[in-house]
Amino acid sequence: MDQLTMLVTNIRTMYGTQENYNGLSVGSAYKLGIIAASSFTSSSSTMINPFKGTVTLQADVAKTGVDDSAFIVTYDGLPKEACIALATSDWGTGAGSGFISVAAGANATAAINTVKAKVSGQSYEGIPMKVSEAVSACAEDQNAVAIKFY
């Protein structure tokens, strides 16, 4: 949780003067000093989470028609308990928090596709997953959580 909070804060700070998050990736975040060297594997240009899984970063759409106005942080390779904890955490409500949506699944692709499908105005925008939903979504030994911010 601490690593994710610091990562999101650093991304928002570094990109705060930009129009969007165009070009955001683990490699670019490392070059900008957003990612600590201890979490970065230069040979594969990947970020490692505390559970030895990967972390990915990508720009996405916050509202239809506004490219790269949001970003998705995905934690893969999470044990059930960590997956449930991240998916059900309160990342903030209201426009000031920047939290848009969260999704969990058996792998990063599933979690990313689900979080991308959540659009503005739906009832779960800016709301953590319910514990019962997270338990179902985080049912595997290794899981992923994707969280979208603007």
GUGUBA-851537 format. One record per residue: x, y, z of N, C-alpha, C, O, CB in turn. Coordinates in steps of 0.1 Angstrom, whole numbers, plus 5000, padded with zeros to 4 digits. Atoms other than C-alpha are relative to their C-alpha. Last residue first. Glycine has a CB too. Layout:
// GUGUBA-851537
XYZXYZXYZXYZXYZ
...
//
This chain:
// GUGUBA-851537
499749895010493751104868500850105008501250205002498750064995
500049874994493750764886500150104988500550074977501250025009
499949895009493050404876499850135007498950155015498949984989
500649884994493850104898500250124990501450154986500550035014
499749885008494649764884499250115006498050105008499649974984
500949894997494949464908500450124991501650154990500050045015
499649865004496449134898498950105004497750075005500250004985
501149915006496248784912500650134996501850164999498950025010
499349885005498548484922498950084993498250034984501249974991
498949984991497048204944500850134996501450195004500949884999
498950085004493748254926501150025010501150115019500550044986
500250144996490448384941501349914997501449805003498849944993
498650034996491248754939500049855005500749825015500450095012
499149965010488048844919501549965003502349944994500050154998
500350085012485748644942501050034989501549944982498650044994
499750144997487248784974499849914987500649834985499149955012
498550025001487349134958500449855004501349804998500650095011
499549995014483649124950501549974999501949904990499650134994
500550135006482749004986500450004985500749894980498450005001
499250114996484949285000499649874993500449794989499949985016
500650064988483249544980500849885003501449824994498549974998
500850125002485549714955499449955013500149975024500949884994
499250134999486750064963499049884997497849894998500649985014
500450084988484650354951500849875000500949814990498549975000
499449944988485850634928499749925012499949985023499650145001
498949915003483450524900500550065013499850125021499650114990
498850054993481350234912501250104998502350075002500449864996
500049994985478050404905501249965007501450005018498849915004
500650124995478750474868500250005015501150065021500749874994
501549994998479250834858499449875005498249875010499450044988
500549894991482650794842498550005002497849964992500550144995
500149865006483450464825499450105011498850065020499250004988
500849924991484550124838500150154995501250204994500649995015
501450015004485749924808499250095009498050125005499649865000
500249915012489450034813498550014996498150114991500849954989
499949864995489349884849499850104988499350214990501350035007
501249974992488049554835500050145004499050215004499949915012
501249995009490649534807498750045008497950125003499849874993
499949885008493449614831498850024991498250134990501350004992
500249884992492349354856500050134992499250224995501150005011
501450004995492049084830499750125008498650185006499649875008
500849975011495349164814498550015004497850115000500249904989
499949865002497149174848499150044988498450154989501450054997
498849955006496048834858499950144996498850204997500449914987
499050104999493548644880501350044993502449984996499549874993
500250125008491548954884501149905002502149935009499850034985
499150104997491049284902499749884992498649864987499949965015
500550135004489549614893501049905004502249935005499749994984
499150114997489749964906499449874995498249864994500350005015
500650144999488250294895501149905003502349935002499349964988
501150025009488650674892499449865002498249855004500550014985
500450155001490850794920498849994991497850054994499849945014
499450055012492151154914499749854998500049804987501550025000
499250124998491451244950500749954988501849894989499249895007
498649974996490351594943500949885002502149905002499950085013
499249965011487251494923501550025004502450004996499550124993
500149875004485651304951501050044989502049974988500150105011
501249985007486550994969500050154996500650235002498849965009
500549875000489950864980498750014992498549944982501050104994
499049925006492050554975499550154999500250234992500449954986
500649875004489850364999501150094995501950155003499250065012
499549884993491350015000499350134994498950134983501550024998
501049954991489149724988500550135008499750185016499649905010
501349985007491149624958499050075008498150145003499549874994
499949895010494549674975498750034993498350154992501049964989
499749874993493649465005500150124991499550224994501349985008
501249954993491949194985500250135007499450225006499549895010
501049965011494949154962498850065006498350165002499749884991
499549875005497349154992499050054989498850174989501449994995
500249904990495248875009500550144995499850244998500849965012
501449974998495048664977499850125010499150215007499249885006
500750104993498748674969498650055003498350175003500749965013
500449974986499748934943499449875007498549815000499150125001
499350094992501648844911499750025015500649995024501450014998
500250145003500549154893500849915009501849955015500449974985
499250094992500149514904499749864997498549824998499950035016
500450144999498749744878501149925008502249925005499849944986
498950074993498950124879499549865002498449845008500450075013
500350134994496650284853501349945006502349934999499349904991
499050115001496950644842499549885008498749905018501450055005
500050084988494450924833501249904999501849894988498749925002
500349914989494251204808499949935013499649995023498750074997
498949994990496051004782499850095011500750145017501350044993
499050104999493451074755501050035011501450155014500750004986
498949934994490451294762501149905003501249845013499650075014
499549895008487651184739501250075005501750174999498950094997
500050025014485750974764500550124992500050234994498649954995
501349985005486851064799500049984985501150004978499550155002
500849984988489750944820498550034995497649985002500550125008
501049905002491450784790499250025013498849925018499149974988
501350045005494650584796499150124999499550235002499449895010
501049895001498350624803498749944994498749844987500650114990
500449965013500250314814499050115000498250125009499449884992
500649875001502150184843499650034986500450004977501050115006
500049935013503049824851499350145002498450165010499349914989
500849885000504149664884500150064986501250084981500450105011
499649885007505549314884499050115002497850095007500149974985
500749995012505449034910500450134993501250214998498449995002
499250055011508048974936499349994987499849944977500649875004
500350155000505549024965500749934988500449824985498549984999
499550074988507049374974499749845000500349775008499450065012
500749974988506449484938500549925012501349835010498449984998
500350124992509049464910499250055013499750145019501249925004
500149964986509349734883499449885008498549815003499150135002
501250034992510449624849500150055014501250065020499749854999
500749874999512949754823498649975007497650025002499850064986
501350025006514049394816499150125000498050124996499349885007
499850095011517849444822498649974993498649954981500649875005
499649935012517149754843500149914988499849954977501350075002
499050105007515249574870500350064987499550054977499449864999
499950005015513649854891501049904996502149895001500350144995
501250065005512349834927500149984985499149924979498850085004
500250134993515749894944498849934995498749814996500050025015
499150105007516450174918499849865006500049764999501450045001
498850034994513450364932500849904993500249804988499849965015
499850134995510750464908501449985006502450025000499849894989
501250034993509750824902500149865007499549845017498850004991
499750014986513250934893498849975009498849985021500650125006
500449874993512251064859500349995015500050095022498650034997
499249895005514250784842499750135007500650215009499950014985
498750024995512450524863501050114996501750175005500649864996
500149974986509050664854501449995007501750075016498949925007
500049864999510050654817499950055015500650155019498950074992
498749945004510950294820500150155001501150205006500349964985
499150034989507850194840501450064997502150125005500149855003
499650145000505750374814500949985012501450075018500649954987
499850064986504050714810500349854998499449784992498950035009
498650064999504550834774500349945013501449895016500950114998
499450065012501451054774501449965003502250035008499950104988
499050104995500251124810500649934988501149824989499449905009
500550134999498451454801501149905004502249955007499449954986
501450015004498651824798499449865002498249855004499850044985
500350045014501851844817498549994997497750005006500649864998
500049885009502552054848499849964985499850054977501450075002
501049904996501351784872500050124991499050194990500350045014
500849975012503251504854499050125003498250154994499249884996
499149985011506051484880499250044987499750114979500749874997
499149884999503751544909500850024988500950144983500949975012
500949885000500951304898500950135001500650234995498950005010
500449985014503551034891499250134998499450204989499149884996
498849965008505251084925499650024985500050124979501149905001
499649864996501951074944501150054991501050164986500450015015
501149915006500850764925500350145003500250234994498649965006
499950005015504150584932499050104994499350174985499849864995
498949925004504150694969500250014985500450114979501349945006
500449864997500650554974501250094996500950204990499850015016
501049955009501550234956499650155002499650234993498749925000
499449985013504650174976499150064990499550154982500649864995
499149884999502850245009500750024986500850144982501149985011
500849885000500050005000500950135000500650224993499050005012
//
